[in-house]
Every structure is written in C-alpha cells, then in structure tokens.
Amino acid sequence: MADSDQGKSAEPQINLGQIVGKDHKYELSVSNETAEDAAVRRSKAIADAELSRKMTYALFCFALFIVAIIFVGCVYTFATGAADDKKWAAGIVSAIASGLVGFLVGQGKK
C-alpha cells in the first residue's frame, strides 16, 4: 500500500493555470484524422449535400408537374363536364388551392 501511495505522489503534475497566462488562447484538439482525411471527408459531405439538393429539386419539379396536370384536367372537367363530374372536380381544385395556400403560409414561418 505504501508503494502505491509513493507512485501517485511521484508522478509529475502540471498546473495549467500557471503555464497559461490570461492573454493566451489555446485550443486543444484530439483527433486521429489527418489533413488529407479531413479534406476527403469535407469534399464527400459537399458532394452528398449537392446530390441531396438535386434529388429534392427533381422530386419537387415532378410533383409540381403531376399536380399541374391534375389541376388542368379538373378545371377542364369543371368547365365541360356533367353536374356530377363538376362536383368532384371542384373538390379536387379546392384541395389543390388550399394545399398551395397552406404551403405558402408555412414558408413564411421559417
């Protein structure tokens, strides 16, 4: 037991408060990543983000195209169709319009 107590007291201790003055700013970084690895990681993250943006844009354009086709078809049906056809066409046009308004109002909260 006495040997283990001596081993602890024999270890050198460093007081960082005495070494570092008030005017010095130091940054401690512990990483196994080299500069080349960090550059590769950053370029991969940039490529992934760009691909994600392109995919989101393509999906948005596709959805907008499909909704536009449905909207035009419903407006045409509403203008030229029978009374029963006009009922469901008006409901779909109303749903598309309210969804668009909800989307635009939601965009203002960001």
C-alpha positions in Angstrom: 0.0 0.0 0.0 2.8 2.4 0.8 4.4 1.6 -2.6 1.2 2.6 -4.5 0.9 5.9 -2.5 4.5 6.7 -3.4 3.8 6.0 -7.0 1.0 8.5 -7.1 2.9 11.3 -5.4 6.0 10.7 -7.6 4.0 11.4 -10.8 4.7 14.9 -12.1 1.7 17.1 -12.1 1.2 20.2 -14.3 -0.8 23.2 -13.2 -2.2 24.6 -16.5 -3.2 27.8 -14.7 0.4 28.6 -14.0 1.5 27.9 -17.6 -1.2 29.7 -19.4 -1.4 33.4 -18.9 -4.6 35.5 -19.2 -3.6 36.9 -22.6 -3.1 33.5 -24.3 -5.7 31.4 -26.0 -5.0 27.8 -26.7 -7.1 25.2 -28.5 -6.9 21.5 -27.6 -7.8 19.2 -30.5 -7.7 15.4 -30.2 -8.2 13.7 -33.5 -6.7 10.8 -35.4 -7.8 12.5 -38.7 -5.1 13.8 -40.9 -5.5 16.9 -43.1 -6.0 14.7 -46.2 -8.7 12.7 -44.4 -10.4 15.9 -43.4 -10.3 17.2 -46.9 -11.8 14.0 -48.3 -14.5 14.0 -45.6 -15.4 17.6 -46.4 -15.5 17.0 -50.2 -17.7 13.9 -49.7 -20.1 15.9 -47.4 -20.3 18.6 -50.1 -21.0 16.1 -52.8 -23.6 14.4 -50.7 -25.3 17.7 -49.9 -25.3 18.7 -53.6 -26.8 15.3 -54.6 -29.5 15.7 -51.9 -30.4 19.2 -53.2 -30.6 17.9 -56.8 -32.8 15.0 -55.8 -35.1 17.2 -53.7 -35.4 19.7 -56.6 -36.2 16.9 -59.1 -38.8 15.4 -56.8 -40.4 18.9 -56.3 -40.5 19.5 -60.1 -42.0 16.1 -60.7 -44.7 16.6 -58.0 -45.4 20.1 -59.3 -45.8 18.7 -62.9 -48.2 16.0 -61.7 -50.3 18.4 -59.6 -50.4 20.8 -62.6 -51.7 18.1 -64.9 -54.4 17.1 -62.4 -55.3 20.7 -61.8 -55.7 21.4 -65.6 -57.7 18.2 -66.0 -60.1 19.1 -63.2 -60.5 22.7 -64.5 -61.3 21.3 -67.9 -63.8 18.8 -66.4 -65.3 21.5 -64.4 -65.8 23.7 -67.5 -67.1 21.0 -69.8 -68.3 18.1 -67.7 -71.7 17.0 -66.4 -73.0 18.1 -63.0 -71.7 15.0 -61.1 -68.2 15.5 -62.7 -68.2 19.1 -61.7 -68.7 18.2 -58.1 -65.6 16.1 -57.7 -63.6 18.3 -60.0 -64.4 21.4 -57.8 -63.4 19.4 -54.7 -60.0 18.5 -56.1 -59.4 22.0 -57.4 -60.3 23.3 -53.9 -58.0 20.9 -52.2 -55.1 21.8 -54.5 -55.7 25.5 -53.9 -55.9 25.2 -50.2 -52.8 23.0 -50.1 -50.9 25.7 -52.1 -52.1 28.4 -49.7 -51.1 26.2 -46.7 -47.7 25.6 -48.2 -47.1 29.3 -48.9 -48.2 30.3 -45.4 -45.9 27.7 -43.9 -43.0 29.0 -45.8 -43.3 32.4 -44.1 -42.6 30.9 -40.6 -39.1 29.8 -41.4 
